[in-house]
């Protein structure tokens, strides 16, 4: 009986620790979000790269690279 109580307490501590780590990671990710101005600059950089790629004859690969670039900015449009 005592072992079952200890196992439950241990599992509860692990769950609490995991919840704390998840919350910490979530809050750090939120604080690392870009400002609207930073997002605009990131998107402008992606568009400039896209236009340069198209000018060099990159074709459809340019669109995929632009999408990956915009996604890497981490901003919502």
N, C-alpha and C positions, 0 to 999 in steps of 0.2 A: 504494500500500500504506500509506504513512504517513497519507494522508487518511482511509482506512478506520479506522485505529487511532484517530485524533483524533475521528472521528465517534462511534465506540463509547464513547470516554472522555467525550465531551460528553453523549451520551445517558445514560450511567451517572450523570454528575453531575446531570443534570436529574431522573432517576428518584430519586436519593438526596435531592435537594432537595424533590421532591414528597412523598416518604415522610416527611421531617422535618416538613414543613408539615402533613400529615395527622395525624401523631402529636401535634404541638403543639396543633392544633385539637381533637383528641379529648381530650387531657388537660385543656385549658381547659374544655371542655364538662362533663367529669366533675367538675371542681372547682367548677363553678357549680351543681351539683345541689342541690336543696333538702333540708333536714333533714326527718325525719318530722314534726316539729312544724310546720315551715313548710308542708309539704304539707297537713297537716290544716287549717291556717288558710286556705290557698288554696282547698281544697275547700269549706270552710264558707262562704267568700265566694261561691263559685259557687252553692252551694245557696241562700244568702240572695238572690242575684240572681234565681235561678230562681223561688223562691217569690214574690218581688215581681212578677216578670213574669207569673206565673200569676194573682196577685191583680189585676193590671191587665188581665186578659183576653187575654194574649198568645198563648194556644193552643199549637199544636205548634211554633211558632218558639221558644218558651221552651226546649223540650227541646234543639233544635239549638244554641241559644246556650249552654246549660249544658254540652253536650258539648264545644263549642269552648273554653269557659272551663276545663274540667277538663283538656283536652289541652294548653292553654297553661300550665297549672301545671307540666307536665313531670315529673309523679310517676307512679310505677307503683302500681297498686292491688292 
